[in-house]
C-alpha cells in the first residue's frame, strides 16, 4: 500500500470541521483519527494501482455497512479485519458520506486515547 494525496484529501474534506481530528501514517497509507481512535484511511495498492478507502465502522455496524453499494470486506494480507469495510476510490459521494458517518459514529463512541 502507498500513500495517495488525492484520496487522503477526500477523507480530510469529509472530516473537516470535526473536533479532535488527527492523521497518522499507518499500514502504508494514512489513517484519520478522532480523539486518537481510528475512523478510517486511504491508500493506493502498489500492485494494482487502485485506490481504496477503509472505514472502521465497528463490528456491530459491519453488517449494515456491507449492505452499502460499493462496500466490501477489509482484507489485510489474507485476514479479514472485523469491524472494517473498504471501498474503491470511485465510490459515489453519497455512499462515501454514508460510510464516513458510520465510521465517525463508531469512533466517536469510544473513549479518547
Backbone as XML, in Angstrom:
<?xml version="1.0"?>
<chain id="A" units="angstrom">
  <residue number="1" name="UNK">
    <atom name="N" x="0.835" y="-1.179" z="0.000"/>
    <atom name="CA" x="0.000" y="0.000" z="0.000"/>
    <atom name="C" x="0.881" y="1.244" z="0.000"/>
  </residue>
  <residue number="2" name="UNK">
    <atom name="N" x="0.394" y="2.261" z="-0.638"/>
    <atom name="CA" x="1.128" y="3.517" z="-0.664"/>
    <atom name="C" x="0.187" y="4.685" z="-0.387"/>
  </residue>
  <residue number="3" name="UNK">
    <atom name="N" x="0.811" y="5.754" z="0.065"/>
    <atom name="CA" x="0.095" y="6.987" z="0.365"/>
    <atom name="C" x="-0.379" y="7.625" z="-0.928"/>
  </residue>
  <residue number="4" name="UNK">
    <atom name="N" x="-1.567" y="8.201" z="-0.921"/>
    <atom name="CA" x="-2.113" y="8.910" z="-2.073"/>
    <atom name="C" x="-2.751" y="10.208" z="-1.587"/>
  </residue>
  <residue number="5" name="UNK">
    <atom name="N" x="-2.224" y="11.330" z="-2.017"/>
    <atom name="CA" x="-2.680" y="12.641" z="-1.529"/>
    <atom name="C" x="-4.130" y="12.933" z="-1.910"/>
  </residue>
  <residue number="6" name="UNK">
    <atom name="N" x="-4.537" y="12.602" z="-3.136"/>
    <atom name="CA" x="-5.907" y="12.902" z="-3.556"/>
    <atom name="C" x="-6.925" y="12.115" z="-2.724"/>
  </residue>
  <residue number="7" name="UNK">
    <atom name="N" x="-6.643" y="10.841" z="-2.478"/>
    <atom name="CA" x="-7.546" y="10.039" z="-1.651"/>
    <atom name="C" x="-7.591" y="10.577" z="-0.225"/>
  </residue>
  <residue number="8" name="UNK">
    <atom name="N" x="-6.419" y="10.898" z="0.296"/>
    <atom name="CA" x="-6.349" y="11.441" z="1.652"/>
    <atom name="C" x="-7.118" y="12.753" z="1.764"/>
  </residue>
  <residue number="9" name="UNK">
    <atom name="N" x="-7.042" y="13.580" z="0.737"/>
    <atom name="CA" x="-7.744" y="14.862" z="0.768"/>
    <atom name="C" x="-9.256" y="14.665" z="0.777"/>
  </residue>
  <residue number="10" name="UNK">
    <atom name="N" x="-9.729" y="13.662" z="0.060"/>
    <atom name="CA" x="-11.178" y="13.406" z="0.065"/>
    <atom name="C" x="-11.644" y="13.053" z="1.487"/>
  </residue>
  <residue number="11" name="UNK">
    <atom name="N" x="-10.841" y="12.269" z="2.189"/>
    <atom name="CA" x="-11.197" y="11.913" z="3.568"/>
    <atom name="C" x="-11.081" y="13.145" z="4.471"/>
  </residue>
  <residue number="12" name="UNK">
    <atom name="N" x="-10.027" y="13.942" z="4.284"/>
    <atom name="CA" x="-9.872" y="15.180" z="5.064"/>
    <atom name="C" x="-11.093" y="16.078" z="4.904"/>
  </residue>
  <residue number="13" name="UNK">
    <atom name="N" x="-11.523" y="16.246" z="3.661"/>
    <atom name="CA" x="-12.675" y="17.103" z="3.380"/>
    <atom name="C" x="-13.932" y="16.596" z="4.091"/>
  </residue>
  <residue number="14" name="UNK">
    <atom name="N" x="-14.106" y="15.283" z="4.131"/>
    <atom name="CA" x="-15.281" y="14.703" z="4.778"/>
    <atom name="C" x="-15.256" y="14.912" z="6.294"/>
  </residue>
  <residue number="15" name="UNK">
    <atom name="N" x="-14.061" y="14.995" z="6.868"/>
    <atom name="CA" x="-13.914" y="15.138" z="8.314"/>
    <atom name="C" x="-13.701" y="16.589" z="8.745"/>
  </residue>
  <residue number="16" name="UNK">
    <atom name="N" x="-13.605" y="17.491" z="7.777"/>
    <atom name="CA" x="-13.326" y="18.891" z="8.064"/>
    <atom name="C" x="-14.367" y="19.473" z="9.014"/>
  </residue>
  <residue number="17" name="UNK">
    <atom name="N" x="-13.880" y="20.173" z="10.009"/>
    <atom name="CA" x="-14.763" y="20.836" z="10.959"/>
    <atom name="C" x="-15.068" y="20.018" z="12.198"/>
  </residue>
  <residue number="18" name="UNK">
    <atom name="N" x="-14.754" y="18.739" z="12.179"/>
    <atom name="CA" x="-14.973" y="17.925" z="13.378"/>
    <atom name="C" x="-13.839" y="18.170" z="14.364"/>
  </residue>
  <residue number="19" name="UNK">
    <atom name="N" x="-14.149" y="18.188" z="15.651"/>
    <atom name="CA" x="-13.094" y="18.413" z="16.649"/>
    <atom name="C" x="-12.221" y="17.170" z="16.830"/>
  </residue>
  <residue number="20" name="UNK">
    <atom name="N" x="-10.997" y="17.412" z="17.264"/>
    <atom name="CA" x="-10.061" y="16.347" z="17.662"/>
    <atom name="C" x="-9.713" y="15.366" z="16.547"/>
  </residue>
  <residue number="21" name="UNK">
    <atom name="N" x="-9.658" y="15.852" z="15.298"/>
    <atom name="CA" x="-9.247" y="15.003" z="14.168"/>
    <atom name="C" x="-7.734" y="15.071" z="14.028"/>
  </residue>
  <residue number="22" name="UNK">
    <atom name="N" x="-7.125" y="13.919" z="13.804"/>
    <atom name="CA" x="-5.688" y="13.876" z="13.544"/>
    <atom name="C" x="-5.417" y="12.841" z="12.464"/>
  </residue>
  <residue number="23" name="UNK">
    <atom name="N" x="-4.208" y="12.890" z="11.926"/>
    <atom name="CA" x="-3.779" y="11.947" z="10.897"/>
    <atom name="C" x="-2.543" y="11.213" z="11.385"/>
  </residue>
  <residue number="24" name="UNK">
    <atom name="N" x="-2.438" y="9.966" z="10.952"/>
    <atom name="CA" x="-1.272" y="9.170" z="11.321"/>
    <atom name="C" x="-0.949" y="8.230" z="10.168"/>
  </residue>
  <residue number="25" name="UNK">
    <atom name="N" x="0.311" y="8.211" z="9.764"/>
    <atom name="CA" x="0.716" y="7.281" z="8.720"/>
    <atom name="C" x="0.761" y="5.882" z="9.325"/>
  </residue>
  <residue number="26" name="UNK">
    <atom name="N" x="-0.022" y="4.998" z="8.723"/>
    <atom name="CA" x="-0.127" y="3.616" z="9.189"/>
    <atom name="C" x="-0.406" y="2.711" z="7.998"/>
  </residue>
  <residue number="27" name="UNK">
    <atom name="N" x="0.041" y="1.499" z="8.083"/>
    <atom name="CA" x="-0.281" y="0.465" z="7.097"/>
    <atom name="C" x="0.025" y="0.916" z="5.667"/>
  </residue>
  <residue number="28" name="UNK">
    <atom name="N" x="1.028" y="1.733" z="5.484"/>
    <atom name="CA" x="1.421" y="2.170" z="4.159"/>
    <atom name="C" x="0.607" y="3.321" z="3.601"/>
  </residue>
  <residue number="29" name="UNK">
    <atom name="N" x="-0.426" y="3.731" z="4.297"/>
    <atom name="CA" x="-1.256" y="4.845" z="3.861"/>
    <atom name="C" x="-1.362" y="5.853" z="4.985"/>
  </residue>
  <residue number="30" name="UNK">
    <atom name="N" x="-2.488" y="6.524" z="5.033"/>
    <atom name="CA" x="-2.724" y="7.470" z="6.121"/>
    <atom name="C" x="-4.066" y="7.125" z="6.759"/>
  </residue>
  <residue number="31" name="UNK">
    <atom name="N" x="-4.099" y="7.171" z="8.086"/>
    <atom name="CA" x="-5.329" y="6.923" z="8.829"/>
    <atom name="C" x="-5.758" y="8.212" z="9.506"/>
  </residue>
  <residue number="32" name="UNK">
    <atom name="N" x="-7.046" y="8.333" z="9.678"/>
    <atom name="CA" x="-7.635" y="9.506" z="10.308"/>
    <atom name="C" x="-8.262" y="9.075" z="11.619"/>
  </residue>
  <residue number="33" name="UNK">
    <atom name="N" x="-8.055" y="9.896" z="12.646"/>
    <atom name="CA" x="-8.491" y="9.546" z="13.988"/>
    <atom name="C" x="-9.312" y="10.665" z="14.617"/>
  </residue>
  <residue number="34" name="UNK">
    <atom name="N" x="-10.240" y="10.272" z="15.481"/>
    <atom name="CA" x="-10.981" y="11.205" z="16.326"/>
    <atom name="C" x="-10.623" y="10.846" z="17.756"/>
  </residue>
  <residue number="35" name="UNK">
    <atom name="N" x="-10.071" y="11.821" z="18.480"/>
    <atom name="CA" x="-9.654" y="11.584" z="19.867"/>
    <atom name="C" x="-8.742" y="10.361" z="19.985"/>
  </residue>
  <residue number="36" name="UNK">
    <atom name="N" x="-7.929" y="10.126" z="18.951"/>
    <atom name="CA" x="-6.986" y="9.017" z="18.967"/>
    <atom name="C" x="-7.556" y="7.685" z="18.519"/>
  </residue>
  <residue number="37" name="UNK">
    <atom name="N" x="-8.832" y="7.643" z="18.159"/>
    <atom name="CA" x="-9.478" y="6.413" z="17.689"/>
    <atom name="C" x="-9.664" y="6.462" z="16.175"/>
  </residue>
  <residue number="38" name="UNK">
    <atom name="N" x="-9.257" y="5.398" z="15.506"/>
    <atom name="CA" x="-9.291" y="5.371" z="14.041"/>
    <atom name="C" x="-10.712" y="5.443" z="13.494"/>
  </residue>
  <residue number="39" name="UNK">
    <atom name="N" x="-10.885" y="6.348" z="12.522"/>
    <atom name="CA" x="-12.124" y="6.471" z="11.763"/>
    <atom name="C" x="-11.989" y="5.672" z="10.473"/>
  </residue>
  <residue number="40" name="UNK">
    <atom name="N" x="-10.849" y="5.832" z="9.810"/>
    <atom name="CA" x="-10.621" y="5.149" z="8.547"/>
    <atom name="C" x="-9.339" y="5.639" z="7.923"/>
  </residue>
  <residue number="41" name="UNK">
    <atom name="N" x="-9.178" y="5.323" z="6.655"/>
    <atom name="CA" x="-7.954" y="5.722" z="5.987"/>
    <atom name="C" x="-8.080" y="5.638" z="4.484"/>
  </residue>
  <residue number="42" name="UNK">
    <atom name="N" x="-6.967" y="5.946" z="3.835"/>
    <atom name="CA" x="-6.904" y="5.938" z="2.373"/>
    <atom name="C" x="-5.534" y="5.447" z="1.945"/>
  </residue>
  <residue number="43" name="UNK">
    <atom name="N" x="-5.504" y="4.655" z="0.884"/>
    <atom name="CA" x="-4.234" y="4.168" z="0.349"/>
    <atom name="C" x="-4.422" y="3.739" z="-1.108"/>
  </residue>
  <residue number="44" name="UNK">
    <atom name="N" x="-3.317" y="3.564" z="-1.782"/>
    <atom name="CA" x="-3.330" y="3.068" z="-3.155"/>
    <atom name="C" x="-2.542" y="1.755" z="-3.183"/>
  </residue>
  <residue number="45" name="UNK">
    <atom name="N" x="-3.134" y="0.722" z="-3.764"/>
    <atom name="CA" x="-2.488" y="-0.583" z="-3.852"/>
    <atom name="C" x="-1.292" y="-0.510" z="-4.795"/>
  </residue>
  <residue number="46" name="UNK">
    <atom name="N" x="-0.141" y="-0.958" z="-4.326"/>
    <atom name="CA" x="1.086" y="-0.901" z="-5.130"/>
    <atom name="C" x="0.989" y="-1.759" z="-6.386"/>
  </residue>
  <residue number="47" name="UNK">
    <atom name="N" x="0.375" y="-2.918" z="-6.275"/>
    <atom name="CA" x="0.316" y="-3.854" z="-7.404"/>
    <atom name="C" x="-0.687" y="-3.440" z="-8.463"/>
  </residue>
  <residue number="48" name="UNK">
    <atom name="N" x="-1.886" y="-3.068" z="-8.032"/>
    <atom name="CA" x="-2.959" y="-2.783" z="-8.986"/>
    <atom name="C" x="-3.089" y="-1.304" z="-9.334"/>
  </residue>
  <residue number="49" name="UNK">
    <atom name="N" x="-2.605" y="-0.438" z="-8.455"/>
    <atom name="CA" x="-2.756" y="0.992" z="-8.660"/>
    <atom name="C" x="-4.136" y="1.509" z="-8.283"/>
  </residue>
  <residue number="50" name="UNK">
    <atom name="N" x="-4.974" y="0.633" z="-7.748"/>
    <atom name="CA" x="-6.333" y="1.020" z="-7.377"/>
    <atom name="C" x="-6.331" y="1.659" z="-5.989"/>
  </residue>
  <residue number="51" name="UNK">
    <atom name="N" x="-7.027" y="2.779" z="-5.870"/>
    <atom name="CA" x="-7.147" y="3.466" z="-4.591"/>
    <atom name="C" x="-8.299" y="2.904" z="-3.782"/>
  </residue>
  <residue number="52" name="UNK">
    <atom name="N" x="-8.102" y="2.870" z="-2.474"/>
    <atom name="CA" x="-9.117" y="2.339" z="-1.567"/>
    <atom name="C" x="-9.268" y="3.248" z="-0.360"/>
  </residue>
  <residue number="53" name="UNK">
    <atom name="N" x="-10.482" y="3.257" z="0.161"/>
    <atom name="CA" x="-10.765" y="3.852" z="1.453"/>
    <atom name="C" x="-11.110" y="2.717" z="2.391"/>
  </residue>
  <residue number="54" name="UNK">
    <atom name="N" x="-10.707" y="2.852" z="3.644"/>
    <atom name="CA" x="-11.165" y="1.903" z="4.649"/>
    <atom name="C" x="-11.901" y="2.697" z="5.718"/>
  </residue>
  <residue number="55" name="UNK">
    <atom name="N" x="-12.906" y="2.052" z="6.284"/>
    <atom name="CA" x="-13.745" y="2.686" z="7.276"/>
    <atom name="C" x="-13.870" y="1.757" z="8.475"/>
  </residue>
  <residue number="56" name="UNK">
    <atom name="N" x="-13.579" y="2.274" z="9.659"/>
    <atom name="CA" x="-13.737" y="1.497" z="10.881"/>
    <atom name="C" x="-15.136" y="1.758" z="11.407"/>
  </residue>
  <residue number="57" name="UNK">
    <atom name="N" x="-16.042" y="0.843" z="11.101"/>
    <atom name="CA" x="-17.443" y="1.021" z="11.452"/>
    <atom name="C" x="-17.822" y="0.267" z="12.727"/>
  </residue>
  <residue number="58" name="UNK">
    <atom name="N" x="-16.946" y="-0.594" z="13.206"/>
    <atom name="CA" x="-17.235" y="-1.409" z="14.389"/>
    <atom name="C" x="-17.981" y="-2.669" z="14.007"/>
  </residue>
  <residue number="59" name="UNK">
    <atom name="N" x="-17.786" y="-3.697" z="14.791"/>
    <atom name="CA" x="-18.407" y="-4.992" z="14.473"/>
    <atom name="C" x="-19.927" y="-4.932" z="14.478"/>
  </residue>
  <residue number="60" name="UNK">
    <atom name="N" x="-20.510" y="-4.110" z="15.358"/>
    <atom name="CA" x="-21.971" y="-4.012" z="15.415"/>
    <atom name="C" x="-22.564" y="-3.349" z="14.174"/>
  </residue>
  <residue number="61" name="UNK">
    <atom name="N" x="-21.803" y="-2.506" z="13.492"/>
    <atom name="CA" x="-22.276" y="-1.797" z="12.296"/>
    <atom name="C" x="-21.788" y="-2.424" z="10.990"/>
  </residue>
  <residue number="62" name="UNK">
    <atom name="N" x="-20.985" y="-3.475" z="11.102"/>
    <atom name="CA" x="-20.373" y="-4.051" z="9.907"/>
    <atom name="C" x="-21.416" y="-4.594" z="8.922"/>
  </residue>
  <residue number="63" name="UNK">
    <atom name="N" x="-22.414" y="-5.309" z="9.405"/>
    <atom name="CA" x="-23.444" y="-5.858" z="8.515"/>
    <atom name="C" x="-24.184" y="-4.741" z="7.790"/>
  </residue>
  <residue number="64" name="UNK">
    <atom name="N" x="-24.504" y="-3.661" z="8.502"/>
    <atom name="CA" x="-25.177" y="-2.514" z="7.883"/>
    <atom name="C" x="-24.285" y="-1.882" z="6.817"/>
  </residue>
  <residue number="65" name="UNK">
    <atom name="N" x="-23.003" y="-1.717" z="7.133"/>
    <atom name="CA" x="-22.064" y="-1.114" z="6.183"/>
    <atom name="C" x="-21.882" y="-1.987" z="4.948"/>
  </residue>
  <residue number="66" name="UNK">
    <atom name="N" x="-21.923" y="-3.302" z="5.121"/>
    <atom name="CA" x="-21.742" y="-4.202" z="3.976"/>
    <atom name="C" x="-22.929" y="-4.155" z="3.013"/>
  </residue>
  <residue number="67" name="UNK">
    <atom name="N" x="-24.075" y="-3.661" z="3.467"/>
    <atom name="CA" x="-25.243" y="-3.513" z="2.603"/>
    <atom name="C" x="-25.108" y="-2.308" z="1.672"/>
  </residue>
  <residue number="68" name="UNK">
    <atom name="N" x="-24.191" y="-1.412" z="1.993"/>
    <atom name="CA" x="-23.994" y="-0.201" z="1.202"/>
    <atom name="C" x="-23.325" y="-0.577" z="-0.121"/>
  </residue>
  <residue number="69" name="UNK">
    <atom name="N" x="-23.941" y="-0.154" z="-1.228"/>
    <atom name="CA" x="-23.396" y="-0.456" z="-2.555"/>
    <atom name="C" x="-21.972" y="0.087" z="-2.665"/>
  </residue>
  <residue number="70" name="UNK">
    <atom name="N" x="-21.031" y="-0.775" z="-2.984"/>
    <atom name="CA" x="-19.643" y="-0.362" z="-3.144"/>
    <atom name="C" x="-18.761" y="-0.718" z="-1.963"/>
  </residue>
  <residue number="71" name="UNK">
    <atom name="N" x="-19.358" y="-1.122" z="-0.845"/>
    <atom name="CA" x="-18.568" y="-1.511" z="0.324"/>
    <atom name="C" x="-18.232" y="-2.989" z="0.246"/>
  </residue>
  <residue number="72" name="UNK">
    <atom name="N" x="-17.042" y="-3.325" z="0.728"/>
    <atom name="CA" x="-16.615" y="-4.721" z="0.743"/>
    <atom name="C" x="-15.820" y="-5.014" z="1.999"/>
  </residue>
  <residue number="73" name="UNK">
    <atom name="N" x="-15.517" y="-6.274" z="2.190"/>
    <atom name="CA" x="-14.730" y="-6.682" z="3.346"/>
    <atom name="C" x="-13.347" y="-6.055" z="3.290"/>
  </residue>
  <residue number="74" name="UNK">
    <atom name="N" x="-12.817" y="-5.721" z="4.442"/>
    <atom name="CA" x="-11.457" y="-5.202" z="4.554"/>
    <atom name="C" x="-10.536" y="-6.388" z="4.798"/>
  </residue>
  <residue number="75" name="UNK">
    <atom name="N" x="-9.651" y="-6.639" z="3.840"/>
    <atom name="CA" x="-8.712" y="-7.759" z="3.931"/>
    <atom name="C" x="-7.298" y="-7.196" z="4.020"/>
  </residue>
  <residue number="76" name="UNK">
    <atom name="N" x="-6.565" y="-7.628" z="5.029"/>
    <atom name="CA" x="-5.149" y="-7.262" z="5.184"/>
    <atom name="C" x="-4.354" y="-8.552" z="5.083"/>
  </residue>
  <residue number="77" name="UNK">
    <atom name="N" x="-3.537" y="-8.653" z="4.048"/>
    <atom name="CA" x="-2.859" y="-9.924" z="3.798"/>
    <atom name="C" x="-3.915" y="-10.933" z="3.404"/>
  </residue>
  <residue number="78" name="UNK">
    <atom name="N" x="-4.104" y="-11.942" z="4.214"/>
    <atom name="CA" x="-5.161" y="-12.927" z="3.965"/>
    <atom name="C" x="-6.193" y="-12.928" z="5.081"/>
  </residue>
  <residue number="79" name="UNK">
    <atom name="N" x="-6.147" y="-11.907" z="5.918"/>
    <atom name="CA" x="-7.016" y="-11.856" z="7.099"/>
    <atom name="C" x="-8.107" y="-10.809" z="6.936"/>
  </residue>
  <residue number="80" name="UNK">
    <atom name="N" x="-9.358" y="-11.225" z="7.212"/>
    <atom name="CA" x="-10.478" y="-10.283" z="7.221"/>
    <atom name="C" x="-10.400" y="-9.476" z="8.507"/>
  </residue>
  <residue number="81" name="UNK">
    <atom name="N" x="-10.512" y="-8.167" z="8.376"/>
    <atom name="CA" x="-10.452" y="-7.270" z="9.522"/>
    <atom name="C" x="-11.878" y="-6.993" z="10.006"/>
  </residue>
  <residue number="82" name="UNK">
    <atom name="N" x="-12.248" y="-7.585" z="11.121"/>
    <atom name="CA" x="-13.577" y="-7.388" z="11.680"/>
    <atom name="C" x="-13.797" y="-5.935" z="12.080"/>
  </residue>
  <residue number="83" name="UNK">
    <atom name="N" x="-14.986" y="-5.438" z="11.798"/>
    <atom name="CA" x="-15.324" y="-4.062" z="12.165"/>
    <atom name="C" x="-14.880" y="-3.024" z="11.154"/>
  </residue>
  <residue number="84" name="UNK">
    <atom name="N" x="-14.266" y="-3.472" z="10.048"/>
    <atom name="CA" x="-13.800" y="-2.573" z="8.988"/>
    <atom name="C" x="-14.456" y="-2.960" z="7.669"/>
  </residue>
  <residue number="85" name="UNK">
    <atom name="N" x="-14.684" y="-1.967" z="6.826"/>
    <atom name="CA" x="-15.079" y="-2.204" z="5.434"/>
    <atom name="C" x="-14.195" y="-1.321" z="4.556"/>
  </residue>
  <residue number="86" name="UNK">
    <atom name="N" x="-14.139" y="-1.668" z="3.280"/>
    <atom name="CA" x="-13.382" y="-0.833" z="2.352"/>
    <atom name="C" x="-14.210" y="-0.559" z="1.111"/>
  </residue>
  <residue number="87" name="UNK">
    <atom name="N" x="-13.800" y="0.457" z="0.379"/>
    <atom name="CA" x="-14.454" y="0.831" z="-0.868"/>
    <atom name="C" x="-13.398" y="1.383" z="-1.810"/>
  </residue>
  <residue number="88" name="UNK">
    <atom name="N" x="-13.606" y="1.184" z="-3.106"/>
    <atom name="CA" x="-12.669" y="1.713" z="-4.094"/>
    <atom name="C" x="-12.859" y="3.214" z="-4.252"/>
  </residue>
  <residue number="89" name="UNK">
    <atom name="N" x="-11.850" y="3.852" z="-4.807"/>
    <atom name="CA" x="-11.815" y="5.313" z="-4.891"/>
    <atom name="C" x="-12.955" y="5.922" z="-5.686"/>
  </residue>
  <residue number="90" name="UNK">
    <atom name="N" x="-13.558" y="5.203" z="-6.623"/>
    <atom name="CA" x="-14.644" y="5.756" z="-7.437"/>
    <atom name="C" x="-15.991" y="5.733" z="-6.734"/>
  </residue>
  <residue number="91" name="UNK">
    <atom name="N" x="-16.014" y="5.393" z="-5.467"/>
    <atom name="CA" x="-17.270" y="5.320" z="-4.717"/>
    <atom name="C" x="-18.033" y="6.645" z="-4.841"/>
  </residue>
  <residue number="92" name="UNK">
    <atom name="N" x="-19.344" y="6.530" z="-5.021"/>
    <atom name="CA" x="-20.186" y="7.722" z="-5.161"/>
    <atom name="C" x="-20.154" y="8.547" z="-3.879"/>
  </residue>
  <residue number="93" name="UNK">
    <atom name="N" x="-20.316" y="9.849" z="-4.027"/>
    <atom name="CA" x="-20.232" y="10.757" z="-2.881"/>
    <atom name="C" x="-21.228" y="10.403" z="-1.779"/>
  </residue>
  <residue number="94" name="UNK">
    <atom name="N" x="-22.460" y="10.081" z="-2.139"/>
    <atom name="CA" x="-23.468" y="9.765" z="-1.124"/>
    <atom name="C" x="-23.093" y="8.502" z="-0.357"/>
  </residue>
  <residue number="95" name="UNK">
    <atom name="N" x="-22.557" y="7.520" z="-1.045"/>
    <atom name="CA" x="-22.142" y="6.270" z="-0.410"/>
    <atom name="C" x="-20.939" y="6.527" z="0.488"/>
  </residue>
  <residue number="96" name="UNK">
    <atom name="N" x="-19.996" y="7.310" z="-0.023"/>
    <atom name="CA" x="-18.805" y="7.674" z="0.757"/>
    <atom name="C" x="-19.225" y="8.370" z="2.055"/>
  </residue>
  <residue number="97" name="UNK">
    <atom name="N" x="-20.133" y="9.330" z="1.936"/>
    <atom name="CA" x="-20.614" y="10.080" z="3.099"/>
    <atom name="C" x="-21.295" y="9.157" z="4.104"/>
  </residue>
  <residue number="98" name="UNK">
    <atom name="N" x="-22.069" y="8.203" z="3.619"/>
    <atom name="CA" x="-22.742" y="7.248" z="4.496"/>
    <atom name="C" x="-21.724" y="6.430" z="5.288"/>
  </residue>
  <residue number="99" name="UNK">
    <atom name="N" x="-20.684" y="5.927" z="4.619"/>
    <atom name="CA" x="-19.664" y="5.120" z="5.297"/>
    <atom name="C" x="-18.842" y="5.965" z="6.269"/>
  </residue>
  <residue number="100" name="UNK">
    <atom name="N" x="-18.532" y="7.190" z="5.877"/>
    <atom name="CA" x="-17.815" y="8.093" z="6.785"/>
    <atom name="C" x="-18.658" y="8.329" z="8.043"/>
  </residue>
  <residue number="101" name="UNK">
    <atom name="N" x="-19.957" y="8.539" z="7.868"/>
    <atom name="CA" x="-20.847" y="8.777" z="9.011"/>
    <atom name="C" x="-20.882" y="7.590" z="9.962"/>
  </residue>
  <residue number="102" name="UNK">
    <atom name="N" x="-20.946" y="6.375" z="9.416"/>
    <atom name="CA" x="-20.920" y="5.182" z="10.259"/>
    <atom name="C" x="-19.606" y="5.098" z="11.037"/>
  </residue>
  <residue number="103" name="UNK">
    <atom name="N" x="-18.494" y="5.404" z="10.358"/>
    <atom name="CA" x="-17.179" y="5.342" z="10.996"/>
    <atom name="C" x="-17.035" y="6.417" z="12.075"/>
  </residue>
  <residue number="104" name="UNK">
    <atom name="N" x="-17.507" y="7.626" z="11.802"/>
    <atom name="CA" x="-17.442" y="8.701" z="12.794"/>
    <atom name="C" x="-18.285" y="8.337" z="14.015"/>
  </residue>
  <residue number="105" name="UNK">
    <atom name="N" x="-19.459" y="7.792" z="13.773"/>
    <atom name="CA" x="-20.343" y="7.396" z="14.864"/>
    <atom name="C" x="-19.659" y="6.369" z="15.764"/>
  </residue>
  <residue number="106" name="UNK">
    <atom name="N" x="-19.007" y="5.381" z="15.145"/>
    <atom name="CA" x="-18.340" y="4.353" z="15.944"/>
    <atom name="C" x="-17.135" y="4.923" z="16.692"/>
  </residue>
  <residue number="107" name="UNK">
    <atom name="N" x="-16.229" y="5.574" z="15.973"/>
    <atom name="CA" x="-15.015" y="6.097" z="16.607"/>
    <atom name="C" x="-15.350" y="7.133" z="17.672"/>
  </residue>
  <residue number="108" name="UNK">
    <atom name="N" x="-16.381" y="7.932" z="17.416"/>
    <atom name="CA" x="-16.793" y="8.942" z="18.386"/>
    <atom name="C" x="-17.407" y="8.367" z="19.647"/>
  </residue>
  <residue number="109" name="UNK">
    <atom name="N" x="-17.840" y="7.109" z="19.593"/>
    <atom name="CA" x="-18.430" y="6.470" z="20.768"/>
    <atom name="C" x="-17.386" y="5.871" z="21.705"/>
  </residue>
  <residue number="110" name="UNK">
    <atom name="N" x="-16.128" y="5.831" z="21.246"/>
    <atom name="CA" x="-15.051" y="5.238" z="22.044"/>
    <atom name="C" x="-14.435" y="6.280" z="22.969"/>
  </residue>
  <residue number="111" name="UNK">
    <atom name="N" x="-13.888" y="5.847" z="24.103"/>
    <atom name="CA" x="-13.224" y="6.801" z="24.987"/>
    <atom name="C" x="-11.954" y="7.359" z="24.339"/>
  </residue>
  <residue number="112" name="UNK">
    <atom name="N" x="-11.626" y="8.618" z="24.574"/>
    <atom name="CA" x="-10.401" y="9.197" z="23.997"/>
    <atom name="C" x="-9.169" y="8.425" z="24.438"/>
  </residue>
  <residue number="113" name="UNK">
    <atom name="N" x="-8.183" y="8.417" z="23.560"/>
    <atom name="CA" x="-6.901" y="7.773" z="23.887"/>
    <atom name="C" x="-5.904" y="8.815" z="24.292"/>
  </residue>
</chain>
